[in-house]
């Protein structure tokens, strides 16, 4: 397929081949072809800094890199060099390596609110381990998840509650309950309704909006009053909110917390961290019944831990979090100005913390619209910008931001035409993009 001066022929051919051998055509549903406009789902060959190139040779400024995991930019020299040095020493042994100790001490030296840490390869492994530990410690079966947040794990305890529960016994879903973000009274009602059965409250400390004053401390107190643990999912907030995580930024220490994404700058590493008395239940020096906490063959691959140490050093020494906020503020200002100039400021909306910007695409009635999202994504791609969000990486330059705002301005002009016509389908290029969680294809 060719659109304007861009061809997507090779990417199209590769997508066909991917679907023939990989269910869904990608190893993460959020990277699926259905998340992009028809015929415009680039297959990436390589990336450097904030730029990526596809199989047709098209170059893009990229946002949301690696689903928010690549916060320093692709092939960051410091990270690559640390990994290269470690690879020559071997990656996996029959006993712990020295770098496992170094990485754990380095992590705890940054996230000082935690007392012990255990590494894994995926965020889902870490959050599920946190839930299992909470159940073991409390002797209670239920997990309470924040109803206003989209994702916690690929494991049954969470997926059973989504629109894609196929293959999971319905009884599993009954072990997960929900509470609303920011509402302590409503959360207490949930705890009362299931009194003595809730093992933990798990949530992201913040997402698009800042937590209400006193909310997180109040939630911790509420959890403890009802005998359950508080777990912070810091997959996104960790390092992107501050080098010490959301818990350090907001001054509220959870019982357990989980980290990933930015920790490895694209390398596979996640972490479960928390209070010593809890974490020791998965150790060898506790007299209570043991918990099979985390035990993975590749959980402490040495090169990923080398990457994590390099990332932690870079964040601290180069003030990466502050740069992410600065870049995000500049981008948000430019996007809002472009939307306002095109008369679509109420329809193309930038939300969230500057380091973690998302965009909403609203229709004539100011309701979220997949059709208008398709239009917007399509025009951005044609303008050399790709991403499901406006989540920045530290590798972005002033020229990248200018290029992005120019692409947004062109997209907003088309958006205005579609609003005036009362129908965006003439500008979507085919079927709309789809939500990840849906029951049928």
N, C-alpha and C positions, 0 to 999 in steps of 0.2 A: 504494500500500500504506500502511496505517495500523497502527502498532504502539504501543499505549498512547496517550499523548498526542502522539506524533510521527507525522507523515505523511511518506512518502517518494515520494509520487505523482509529483511533477514531476521529481525526480531519476530515478525509474524511467523516465519517458517520455524524458528526456534521454539516459539510458544506451542506450535502444533506438536513438535517432537517432545517437548516437556510433558504435555498432557498425555502422550502415549506411554510414558514411563514413570511419571510422578503424579499421584492422585492430586488433583487441584492445580497441577502445573507449577507448584512452588512448595517449599517446605515450611512456609508460614502462611496461613490464610490471609493475613493482612498484606502480604506481598502478591496476592493472586491477581491474575489477569482481569478478573471481574471488578477489581478496585480502580481500574483505569478505563478511559474511554475506548470504545470499540476500535480495534486495529491500531491502538496507540499505547500498547503496554511494552515499553522498551525492555529488552533483555541486556543487562549490563555486562560489559567486558572488563572494565577497570575504573578505578577512581583515584583521585589524588586531591588532597585538600578538601575543598567544598565542591569539587566538580566530579562528574561521572560521565562516561562515554558508553554508548550502546553499540550493539552489533552492526548497526548501519553507519556508525561513525558520527552520530549526532552527539553533541556535547551539551551538558546541562549543568546549571547551578542546582545543587541538591539540598533539600530540606528533609528533616526527620530521618537523617542518615542512619541506616541499619536499625530502623524502628527505634530511634533515639539512642542507639548504643554508641555511635561513632561521634562523640562530642568534641574531640580534638581535630577531626578531619581524617580523611582516608590516608593510609600509609604514613602516619605521623612518624617523622624520622627517629625521634627518641624512643617510641614504642617499638618500631620495627627493629632498631638496633638492639634493644634489650632482648627481644624475642630471638633474633638471629644468634646472639651470643649464647643464649640458653639452649637453643636447639642443638648446638654442637656438643653439649654436655649430656644429652639424653633427655627424654621427655617423661618417662614413667618407670618406676622401679618397684621392687617388692617391699620396700620400706619407705617411710617418709623421707623426702629430700630436705636438705638444709633450707631451700628456698620456701618450703611450706611454712617453716618457722618465721623466716624473714617477712613473708607476705602477711602472715597473721599478725605479727608484731607491728608491721607498718600500717595495716588496716586499723588496728586498735589504737595506734598512736594518733590516727586521724579522727576516727569515730570514737571519741573518748567516753561516750555514754554507754558503750558496750564493754563487757568484761571478757567475753570469749567469742570466737568466730569459727565457723566451719565452712569451707568452700565447696561449691558444687559447679556444675556446668550450665545449669539453666535456672532462671528465676522460678519456674514452676516447681522444680525440685526443692528449692529453698522455702517457698511459701508452704508447700505441703508438709515439709519437715516441721515448720513452725506450728502448723495446725495439729500435727500428730503429737508433738511435744506438749502442746497446751492440753490436749485431750488426756494424755498420760498423767500430767501433773495434777489436773483437776479431777480426773476420773469421770468426766462428763462427756456426753456424745455429740452435742450440738456445736456448730460453728455459726457465728453471726457475722455476715459480710455486709459491707456498706452497699446499700441498694443503689446509690447514685453514681457508682464507679464501675467502669466497664469490664475489667478483667483482673483476675487474680492468679489463675493457674490453668494448665491444660488437664489437670487431674479431675477425677470424678466428682469430688466434693464441691467443685465449682461448676464444671461443665454441665453437671446434672441440672443446674438451675437456669441454663440458657435455652435458647431456641434450638439447640443442636444436642439434645440429650440421648440420641440414639446409641444403643449399646450399653447404657448404664441403667441398672435396676432402679425403678421408681423409689424404692426405699432409701436409696442414697440421697436423693434430693430432699427427702424429709428430714435429713440430718443437718441441713443448712437453712438458716433463717436470715432475715434481712433487717437492717435498721437504717434510718435516714441520716444523711450527713448533716451536721450542724444543729441537730435537735436532740438535746439531752433528755427532755421529757418523753419524747416518743421512743427513744432508745430504752429508757427505764421501763416503759410499758412492755417492750419486747422481753426484757429480762424478767419482769414479773410474770409475764404469760408463760415463760419457760423456766421458771425459777428452779435453780439447782441443777439445770441441765445444760446451760451454755458454758462452753469451755473457754471461749475467747471472742473478742471483737477484733476483726481485721479490717483495715482500711488504709488508704493513702492519706497522709496527714493533710494534704492539700492537693487540689487539681487546678481547675480554672479560676477558682476564687480562693482568697485567703480564708483561713479558718476564723469563725467568729471569736471575738475576744473571750478568752477563758475556756473555749470549747474543748481543746485537746486535754488540758489539765482536768477539766470536769469529766471528760470521758474516761480518763485513766482512773479517777477517783470512783466513778460509777462502776467501772469494771471490777475494781478491787472490792467495792462494797458488796457486790453480788458474787464474789468468789471466782471471777474469771480473769484471764490474762488480756492485756492489750498488745496487739501486734501492729506495727507500722510496716506496710509494704512500701519500701523506699526504692523500688526498681527505677522509677522516674525521678523522684525528688532527690534521691541520693546523689550528691555532688552537683546536680543541676540546680538545686535550690541553694545549696551551700556545700563547702568542702566537708562539713561535719554532718551533712544530712539535714532533713527537715527537723529531726528531733533536736539537733543542736541549735538550729536556727530559731525554733519556737520555744526552746527550753523545756520540753516535755519528753522525758525518757520513757519509752515503752518497755514492756517486759521482754519482748523479742522484736527483731526487725530483720528485714530481708533486703538485700542489695543486688544489683546486676547492671545490665545495660552499660552505662557510662564507665563502670569499673574496669572494663577491659578494652575500651575503645574498639569494639568489634570482635575482639577475641572472647572466647566462651569462658566466662567466669562469673559466678554468682556467690552470694554469701548469706549465711544465716548467722545473726549475731544476737547477743542478749546477756541477761544476768547469769552470773556464774552458777548460782544454785539451781537454775533451770537447765542450763546447757550441760552441766555435769551429769544429768540423767542419761545422757547419751555417751558417757565416758566410761572409764575403767576404775574410777576411784570413788564411787558412790555406793552406799549400802542399800539403796532402794532398788526396786525392780527396774531393770535396764530398759532403755528405749532404743530401738533400732533407728537412730536418728537420721543420719546421712551416711551412706556407704557406697561410693561409686568408683569404678575402676579409673575413670578419667577425671574425677573431681579435682584432683590436684596436679594436673598436667603442668609441668614446670614452665613451659613457655607462656601459658596463659597467666600464671602467677607472676612471671617476669613482666608481662604486659601490665598487670594490675599495679605492680610497684611503680613502674614507669609512669602510669597514669596518675597515681596518687602524688608522686613527686612533681609532675608537671602542673597539676592543679594547684598545688601549694606554692610552688616557686614562681609560676607565671600568672597567678591570679585568674585562672580560667573562668571560674564562676562569675566573677565581676565582668569579664569580657562577654560572656554569653548574655548577661543581662543588658549590657550596653548595646550589643548588636541587635538584640531583640527589640529594644526600645526604638532604635533607629528604624528598623524594619516596620514595626507596628505604625510608627508615625507616617512613614512613606505610603504604606498600604492604605491607611485611613484617608490620607490626603487624596490619593488617586481615586479611591471609591467615592469620596465626596465630590471631586471634580466631575466625575461621570454621572453623578446623581443617583448612586446606588449605595450610599453610606449605610442605609438601613437594611441592606440586603447582603452585602459582603462585609462580614463582621469579624474582626480579629479579637480573640479572647485569650485570657490566660496570663500567667506570669511571663515576663519578657523572655526568660530563658526557655520557655516551653509553650510557644504560641500555637494555637490552632485557629482555623478559620471556619466560619459558618456560612452557608449559602442558603438564603431565604427566598421564598417565592413572593408572589404578589400579595399574599395575605400574611407575609412575614413568618411563614412556617418553614421548617427545614425541608429542603428539596434535594433529592438525589439527581433529578434532571438538571437543576441549576448547578449542582456540584460538578456534574459531568461537563457541562459547558465551560465552567471555570477551569477545571483541570485541563481540558482540551486546549484552551487558549494559552494557559501557562506553558504546557509542553511545547506548543508551536512557538512560543516565545523563548524557549530554551531554559525553562524552569520546571523541575520535577519534585514532587513530594506530596504526601497525603496531608501535610500540615505546613506551618511555617516555623517549625522547631529548628533553631539555628545550631551551627557548629562553630567552634572557635576559629576555624580556618577561613571563614567568610571574610572577604575584603570589601572596601567601600565600593569598588567597581561591581562586585557581585550584588550588593544591595541595590545599587543604581539599576543594574540590569533586571533585577527582580521587580523593582517598582515599575519600570517601563513595561514589563510583561503584564503586570497586574493592571496597569492603566489601559492597555489594549484589551485585556480580558473584560475589564469593567465597561468599556465602551460597547462591546458585544453584549454584555449582560443587560445594559440599558436597552438595547434594541429588542432583546427577548422579552423584557418586562413590558415594553411598549406594545409589543405584538401579543402579549398575554399568553405566550407559548414558547418555551425554550427548545422544543424538539427540532426545530430547523437548524439549530446550532450545536447539537450534541453529537452528530456524526453517527448515530445509531443508538443501541440500547443504553440505558443509564447504568452508572456504576451501582454496585449492590452493597448492602451491609454485610459484614462478615458473618454475623450470627443470624441465620435464617434456616427454616426447616427444610425447604426444598430448593433445588438448583434454580 
